[in-house]
Amino acid sequence: MAERAPNAGLAQQDIDALVAARHADPFALLGPHVVDGAPYVRAWLPNAASVQVVARDRAHVIGELTRIHPAGLFAGPLAEVVPYRLDIDWQGVTQEVEDPYSFGPQLSEDALRRLANGDPYAVLECLGAQPLVCDGVPGARFAVWAPNARRVSVVGDFNAWDGRRHPMRLRHEAGVWELFIPRVAAGARYKYEILGARGEVLPLKSDPCALQTESPPSTASIVAPVEALDHYAWHDREWLRTRGEKQNARSAIAVYEVHAPSWLPTQGEDAPAPNWSALADRLIPYAQGMGFTHIELMPVAGHPFGGSWGYQPLAQFAPTARLGSPLDFAAFVDRAHEAGLGVILDWVPAHFPNDAHGLIDFDGTALYEHSDPREGYHPDWNTMIYNLGRREVSAFLIASALAWLLRYHIDALRVDAVASMLYRDYSRGAGEWVPNVYGGRENLEAIAFLKRLNHETQYVPQRPGVITIAEESTAWPGVTARPEDGGLGFQFKWNMGWMHDTLHYMHEDPIHRRYHHHEMTFALVYAWSEHFVLPLSHDEVVHGKDSLIGKMPGDRWQRFANLRAYFGFMWAHPGKKLLFMGGEFAQWAEFDHDGTPQWELLDDPLHRGVQKLVRDLNRLYGAEPALHALDAEPGGFEWLVGDDHDNSVLAWRRVDGSGREIVTVCNFTPVPRHGYRIGMPQPGQWEEVLNTDAAWYGGSNMGNGGLVWTQPVASHGKPQSAALVLPPLGTLYFRLIR
């Protein structure tokens, strides 16, 4: 064989760039090539002592590689052109592995075109780490979007975290770097080493599309067992088939909001470690037994800082490793569905934290965020704002939403901080924000993103019946209207105004409530402008706002009576229900993500009484269509007494449109009222089906003996009425007996 050039056909500047880890096209140098008409292999293996090339099928040597640069660049001719492996001597330790640079491009031209055009399904298909078999060789394909990087390398346990070892191929059409690394299997830890747009080596970056991550404070991505996830043996076919019937404006939806890492009790010898399996064993039967229809999980996407409660995620495709593996999370959702519970996931597309290993300055430029801090920095949370006008960023986020729905069978996404997305001047003063192209404050790119999100998530053929819920705190019109009608396309919106008004009212001493009566009635002015959820969420029991029971005035007995009456008011009010953990038994403490709900309080009859009430309210709410079927229609509600400011009494009627009726009466003073006459919508006998003052719940047991009869005495515009006993600080439900 003819003698070859000392540099094996390479220009010195290419060798220098490769050795310095600054070469942008490693495939042009490494792997099999033809040099002077002869087949050659070049391998870049820093710190290796020697390298042989071995035929894959017959395991015989077909080439001895010579070190052509002392840093570890090897090259040599081949005796024959066949698929091969490299037999590497790492200073006395031998490794036999296929050459990553002998494999062709991994992503198809069609996939790259779809990525460039912002197709979220292409993101799911292409990006991240994917275990697969290429040309009969098992390994993992890595792909990451970093269009402005000068060089990207995969680093991990498999290459001693050496960024020189596995530089990737740039697919210019989409700005995506890719590499197939043989013999890397599920469970391997990895990150990306990126030479940024300005020529600087950036802090190691976690994979934005990783399906699994290390548990904090560690920050590596993990090659996930994708095949196991995609072929998980689900048992929820019947749930998915009927899901649409359980998640619409006419359904009974009662949501138990949970911070998963802190829900489990930590006291006692049998206290389990917080993980998805233990939560499935305890949380699911508890929520089911309490009559809730859904569990809402505060964000479980991977997040570095536990104190953010998940609202500053960096791994938008990966369940937090704090509670187990992705398969463990899938099993939790599966068991919830088997128990008849839906799972709502809090999802955060508004902003992301500025941790160096995350999305910020990802390829040396403001790639995921806006470059102008007036658009790209969130002053409230010290976070970065996604550049939703960039189609790749929009596709990345929508792909994340789809991944939770498709891979984990999530039933609903509650979209966090929507108001901050809709307004360019959100929490900003004059001169601190950039107007839109028309000079306005509306964020047109975010509006388009939210409409697309709702279209994509609600029309997934494989997962029908999915809903989205907006946490939106302003009067933005049409949040739950269809996009084709000018709306954003959510199915439900949190009614933040109802929450703030009614909690403010309940905080008042009963003697002053007559001056705040409108705070309990105002929500009915706009109740049917959107499809609402009534939330008593984590945000209202933290940061010095006090717990629900702590907000109530009066002595101990009055505080519990106030809370019970308020819950009775809430469950009969139009709108779906949401209650944060601990509120269902009136815990005194605020939410503490490092603590746990005060389960020991259930030894106290008053706390246990509140828990019984919430359970009975949920059961009655689900069983009585009058309490939920026409939540979003004005024909389902009628005021009977809405203006009795002096007595702080409210009464109204709920109907289902087919003859079932519930009348609710609230007395928000500690004064019992005997013979309080209320016009009833129908003559006859009315059963007192719930009384928040019952002794069973810890009350004084004042009421109407379980039954009242109407009299032909006109009152409140009705030809018949009933004289009622209204217990102190109590709410009553009456059902017509036919």
N, C-alpha and C positions, 0 to 999 in steps of 0.2 A: 504494500500500500504506500502511495506517495507520501512524502513528509509534508506536513501541514504547517501553516504559519503559526508562530508562537501564540498568537492571540486567537487562534481558531476562527478566523474570519471576522472578528469583532474590532470595531474602531476603539481606540483608547478612551475617547470621551464617553463611549457607551459603557465600557468597563468601569470607569471612574464613577459614573452616575449610578450604576448598579451597586457598586461597593459602598457608595455613600448613601444608599437608600433614597435616591432622588430620581430614578429612572421611571418615566411614566408608562412605559410599554414593555414590561418584562417578557412578554411572550415573543417579542421581536428578537430577543437575545437567548432565552432559555428554552429547554426542551429540545425536540428533534429538529434539525435543520440540515440543509445541504451546503456543504462548504467545498468549493472547487470541484463540484460534481459528485462528491462523496457524502454519504450519510454521517451526520455528526450528532452528538448529544452534548448539551451544555447544562450544567447544574450549579446552582448558587447555594452552597451549603456551608455557611460560616461555622468555623471551628471543627469541621470534619477532617479526619486524617486521610481517608482514601475513599474512593468510590468505584464500584464496578457496575456495569450494566448487565442485567440478567434477563434472558427471554422469559416472558411470563408463563408460557405454556409448558416449556421443557426445562426451565430453571437452569439453563447453561449460560455461561458467560459469553456475551457477544461484544463486550467492549470494556477496556480499562481506561478510566478517565484520568487525565493529568491535571494537576493543580496549575492553572495559568495565572492565578493571582493569589498572593499569600493570605488574603482575607478569607478565602474559601471558594473561589470560582474554579470549577472543574470543567474540562472538555475533552472529548476524544471521539475517534471514529468508531463506527459500528461495523461488525462483520456482516450483519444482515439487518434488514428493516422489518422488524416484527414488534408487536406490543411488548413492552419491557417493564422491568422494575429496577430500582436502584438499590444496590447492596452497599450500605453506608457504614463506615467504621467511625464512630464518634469517640475517638480516643480510647478505644478498648471496648466500647459497647456497640454491638452490631444492630442495625435496623434495616429491614428489607421492606420497601414501600414503593408503590407506583409514583411516577413523576407527575406532580400536578400540572406541569407545563407540557405534558404530552397529550392532554385532553383538549378538545376543541371548544369553541364558544358554547356556553351553557344556555343562554336565553335566546329564544327565537326572535327573528326580526319582527314578527307580528306582535309578540309580547312587548318588545321594546317600543314599538310604535304605540301600543295601547298605554304603556307607562308614560310615554311622553305626552300623550293626549289626556292624561289624568283619569285613567280608568281604575277605579278602586279594586275591581276584581283582578286586574293585572298586578296590583300591589300584593294582594293575597297570594297570587300564584307565584310571584317571582322573588319578592324581597325577603330578607331575613336569612336564616340558616335552615336548610332543608336536607335531612338525611335522604340519600337516594343511591341508586346503583347506576354508574355510568360506564358504559362499555364493559359490563360484567364486573366492575370493581365497586365495592361499597365505599361510601364516604359521605361527605357533606358538601353541598353547594352553598356558598355564601354570596349574597348580593346586597349592595347598599347604594343608595342614591347620594352622590356627593359630586355634583357636576363641576365644581370649581376647584376640587382638590388636584394637586399635582401628582400625588401618589397615595394609594390606599393599600394597606396590608392587613391581613388577618393575623392576629396574635392570640395565643392561647396556651393551654397546658401542653398541647401537641407540638409546639415549637419553642418552648421555654420563653414565651412572650417576647420573642425576638422579631421586631418589625422588619428586619432584613430578609427573613426567611420566605414569607409568602405574600409578595406584592401581587396585586390583582390586575385583571384586564379591564380597561375602560371601554365600555360600549357607548361610543360618542352619541348615538342617536337619542339616548335617554339620560345621559349623564350618570349611568349606573356602572359600578365596578363589580366584577364577578370573579369567582374562582371556585373550582372543585378541588377539594383536598381529600385525597384518598385516605381511607381507614379512620377518618374522624367519625365518631359515633355519637349517638344521643347521650347526653350527660356531659359532654366536653364543654369547658368554660372558654369563652372567647371575648375579644373586643376588636375594635378597628384602630390601627395606628394610621393617622392621616397627616400627610404633608399638605399644609394648607395653601390657600390661594396666594399667599404672600411668601411662600417658601419656608414657613415655620412648621415645626413638628408640634402638633396639637396634643393636649392631654388625651390619653386613650379614651375612645368613645365607645359606649355601649351601643348595641344594635337597636335602632329605633323600632325595628319590626321583629325583635326577638319575641318568641313565644314562651320563653322561660328565662328567669333571672335568678341570680343569687339572692339570698336573704340579706337585707341591710344589716350592718353598714357596708358589706361587700357589694360591689357594683358590676360584676361581670355578667354578661349574657351567657345563656346555656343553650346548647343545641338540644331542642326539645324532641321528644319521640312523636313526631308528626303523624306517622302511620298509626300508632296506637291511639292518638287523639282522634284522628279521622275515622277510625274503625271502632271507636268505643261502643260497647253494646248497650245502647240506650233502652230504657224501659218506659218511655213516656209518649209512645205513639198516640195513645188515646187522649192524653192531655193536649198534645199539639193539635190533634184533629178538632178538638172542641174549644181551643184557646180563644178563638175570636168571639165565641159566645160569652166568655167570662171577662173580656177586656174591652168593653165598649161603654158608651154613654148611658146605656140602659142596664148595665150590670151593677151588682153590689161589689164594690171594691173597697176593702178595708186593709190598709197597708201598715205593716209593722216595720219601722225603720231601725236598722241595726248597724252598729259599728262592730263588725265581725271580730276583730282582734281582742275586743274587751268585753264581749257579751257573756262569756262563760264565767261561772263562779270560780274563784281562786282559793276559797277557804275549804278546809276539810281534807281528809286523807284521800277521798275519792275524787277530788277536783282534777279534771283532766287538763292536759296541756292544750292551749288553744290551737286547734287545727280544724280542717274542714270535716274530718271524720267525726270528731267530738261534737262539732256544731251540728252535724247531721243527726247525731244521736239525741241531742238535747234541744237545740233551737227549733228544729222542724216540728217535733211533736208538741212543743210548747206553743208555738205560733198557731198550729192547727187546733190545739185544744182551746186556745183563747178565741177562736172564731175568726182570725184574720184570714183574708184571702190571698195576700201577697206578703212576701218578705222583701223589703228594699234594703240593699246593701250599699252603705257608703262606699266610695270608690275602692275597688279591689285591684285595679290595675297597678302594676309595680310602681312604688313611689319611695324615694330615698328617705324622706323625713316622716317618721310616724306621727309627729305632732301636727302634720298637715291633714291628718285623718284620711289621707288618700286624695285630697283635692289638689295636689301638686304632683301629678303622675309623670313618669318618664318612660314607662314601658307600657304603651297603650294597647299592646296585644297580649300581655302576660299577666295572669293572676299573681297577686303578691305571693312571694315565696315565704312570707312570714307564717302562712297557714298551710303550706304544703305544696304539692306539685300541681301542674295543670290537670292531670288526671284526677287528682283528689277534688279539685274544684268542679270538674264535670260530674263526678259522682255525687257531690252535694246538690247540684242543680237537679240531677236525675231523681234523687230521693225526695226533694221538695215536690217535684211534679208527681211522683208516685203518691205523695200525701195530699195531692190536690191543691198545692200552693204554687202560685206564680212567683217568679224571681225577677225583681226590678233591679237594675244596676245603675248607680250614679256614674255618669260619664262626663268627662271634662274636656271639651274641645276649645275652651276659651283662652287658656294660658298654660304655660309650663314653667317649671323652676329653672333657675340659672346655674344648676350644678355643672361643673366643668365636664363631667363624663357624659352629659346629656346632649340635648338638641342645640343648645346655644352655640352660635358660631361654628356650626357643625363641620363645614369644610373650609373653615377660615373666612367664611362670609356669613352674613345674616341670611341663612338658607330657609329655616323654618319660621323665623321671626321677621318682623319688619326691621329695616335698618334704622329708620328714624324713631328715636325713643318716644316721640309724641304719638306714634302709632304702635310701637313694638314693645313698650315697657308699661307694666301695670303698677301704678304707684300704691294701690291698696295692698297688694300681696307680694310686692317685690318679685314679680314674675315676668316672663316674656309672653307676648301676645302673638299667636299664630298669624302668619300672612295668608289669610284665607283667599286672597285674590290670586294666589299662585296655584295653578291647577294641580301640581304635584303635592302640595301641602293639603289642599282640599281632599284629594284622592287618598292620601295617607290617613287622614282622620276618618273619612267615610269607610275606608277599608277596616279601620279599627272597630267602628260600630258594627259593621257586617260580621267581623270575626267573632264578636261576642254572641251575636245572634245565631250564626251558622255553626260555629265550632262548639259553643257551650249552651246552646238552646235557651239563651236569655230571652225573657218574655217582653221586657220593656226597658227602654233607656230613659232615665230621668236626666235631662241635659242641664248641667250646672251653669249658673251665671250667664244666662241668656241675655239679660238686660245689659251686662257689660259688653256683650258682643254687638248689640244692636245700635249702640250710640257711640259715636266717635269721641264725644266729650264726656263720657262716663267718668266721674270722679276727677275731672280735669277743669281747671280754671281757664279764663280767657288767655289765648295765646299758647296754651299747652296742648292743643289738639289740631289735627289737620282736617279741614272740611272735605267733603266728598266732591266729586267732579262738578256737582251742581251748586256747591257752596253750602250744602246742608250738613246737619249733624248725624244723619242716618248712615250707618255702615253698610253700604250697598253690597260689598263683597260678602259680609257676614249674612246678610239677608238671603243672598243667592245660595250660599253654603247651606243654611238651615233648610231652605226649601228643597234643595237637592238631597240633603240628609234624610228628610222625612219622606221624600219620594222613594229613595233607594231602600230605606229600611222597611217601609210599609208595603212594598211590592216585591218581596223576596219570595219567589214561588216555592222554594224549599221550606220556608218557615212562615206560613200565613198566620195572621192574627197578632203580629207584633205591634206594639204601640210605643209612642214617644211622649214624654211629659216634660214640659218646660218649667224650669225655675225662672220665672220672669216677674219682676217686681214693679213694673211700671204699667201704664195704661196703653201700651202698644196695641193697636187694633189688629184683630184677626189672628192672634197667636194660634188658635185652634181652628181657624177657617182653612178650607182647602186652598192650596197654592193657585189652582185655576180660578178661584174666586178672590184672589188677591191676598190670601192668608199665608202664614208660615207653614201650616200643615201638621202641627202637633195634634195629638188626640186630646191631651189634657194640659192644663196650666195650673200651677200652684197659685192659690188665692192668698197672696201675701197680705193684701189689704184686709181681708176678713180676719186673718190671724192677728195682725197688729191691733186692729180696732177692738176685737172681742177680748183679747188679753188685757188691753188697757182698761176696758170696762171692768173686767173681773178683778183687776188690781185695786180698783176704787173701793173705799169703804161703802157698804150698802146704803148708808145714809146719804151719800153723794151720787149714787148711781142714777137718780132721777135726772141729773143734769148731763148725763152721758148716754141717755137711752138710745140716741141715734147710732151709737157705735155698734149696737147689737142688731140694728135694722138696716143699716146703710148697704150692706152687701146684697140685700135683696133688690136694690135699685138696679144693679148690674149683673145679677146672678146668672143670667142667661145670655150674656154677651160673649161668654166663652164656656168651654167645658172645664169645670173647675175641680181641683182636689183641695180639700181643706187640710192644711198641714200644721201640725204641732210638732215641728221638726227639731233636730239637734241644735240648730242655730238659736232657738229660743230658750235653751236651758244651758247656756255656757257663757263664758266671758263676763261674769258678774250680773247676768240677767236673771239669775235665780232659777230654781226648778219650778215646775208647774205648781206644785203644792206650796212652794215658797212664795209664789206670786199672790197667793190668795190672802185676803185680809181676815182679821178676827182671831178669836182664840183657836185652840187646836181643833175642837169639834167643828167650829164654823169653817175653818180652812178646808177640812175634808168635805163638808157639806157643799161649800162653794165649788170645789173641784168636781164633785159628783154631779151637781146641777149643770155645770158647764159642759161636761161630757154628754149629759143627756141632751142639752141644747145642740151640741155639735153633731151628734149622730142623727138627729132629726132634721137638721138643716140641709138644704140642697147642696150637693157636692160630695165627691168621694172622700174617704177618710184616710188620714195618715197620722200615726202616733209614734214618737220616738221611744226607744227602749227605756225602761225605768219609769216612764210616765204612766204606764198601765197599772202600777201599784203605788203611785204617788211617792217616789223616792225624794228625800229631802236634798240630796246632793246634786250639784250641777254635773253635767257630763264630764267625765275625766277619761281621756283615752288611755291613760296608764292605769286606770282602776278597773272597776267592774260595777254593774248595777248593784244596788244595796239589797241583795236578795234576802238578807237576814231580817229585813223589815216585814217580811210576810208572816213572821211570827206574831205581829201586832194585828189585832182584829180590824182596826180602821184601814190599815194598808191592804190587808187581805180583802176587805170589803170593796175597796176601789177596784182591785183586780177582778173580783167577781162581777162588778158592774160592767167593766169594759168587756168581759167575756159575754155577758148577757146582752149588752148593746150590740156587739158584733153578730151574735146569733139571731137576734130579732131583726136587725138591719138586713141580714142576708135572707131571712125567711119572709119578710114583708115587702113585696114589690112596691107598695106605696111609699116606702122609705128610700127607694133608689131608682125605680124604673123611669121616672120622668125628671130626673135630676137636672137635665139640660133643657127642659121645656117649661115655660111659665104656667102651662095648664096643670102642672103637677103640684102647684103650691097656691095657697090662699091664706092671707092674713085673717085671723078672727079677732085678735086683740093685738094691735101693733102700736098703740098710742097711749098706753097707760103708764106714763112717766112716773106719776106720783107713787104708784104701788110697785113699780119695776116688775110688772107682769107682762109676759108675752104669750100669745097663743096663736097657733096656725094649724092648717090642715094640709096633709099630704095625701095624694091619690095616685093610683097607678094607671088610670084610664080604663080599667075594666071593672070598677065597682068597689075595689078595696080602698079603705080609708084609715088614716091614723091622724088623730088630733093630739098635738103636743101643747102642754101648758107649763110655763116656767115662772117661778117666783124667786126673784133674785134679791129678796130681803130676808132677814131672819125672823120676820113677823108671820106667824101662821094666819091664813085667811080662811074664815069659815063662811060658807054661803056665797062664794065668789061666783057670780053668774056669768056664764059664757054661752054665746050663741053657738049651737051645734049644727053642723051641715046637714045631718039627717036625724029624723026622729027615731026613738027606740032605745035599746039598751046598748051601753057602751062599756066594754070591759077595760079596766085599768090594768094594762099589760106590763107596765113598768113604772116604778116609783123609785127615784134615786134616794128618797128618804127612808126606804125600807130598812128595818132592823138588820136584815140579811146583809146589807151593804154598810152597816154602821150608823144608820140614821135613827131618827126618833120614832119611826114607824107610824107617822101620821099620814092619813090618806083617806080613801073613799071606800074602803072595804072591798075593793076589787071590782065594783060594779056601780054604774050610775044610770039613771033613767032621765030622759029628756022630759020637759014639760012644755005645753003649748004657750010658752011665754016668749014673746019676741025679744030678741037681744042681738046686738051687733049685726043687724041686717038679716038675721035668720028668724024664721017663724017659730022655732023651738030653741030651747036652751036648757042648760043644766046648772044647778047650784053646786059648786064643787068645794071641797076642802083642799086648800093649797098648803102643803107642808112648808116649813121654813127652809129657805135656800134649797128648793127642790124642783125637780122636773118630772112631769107625769106624761105618760103615753096612754091614749085611749084608742081602742079598736072597736068599730061597729060590729055588733053581733046581729047577724041576719037570721 
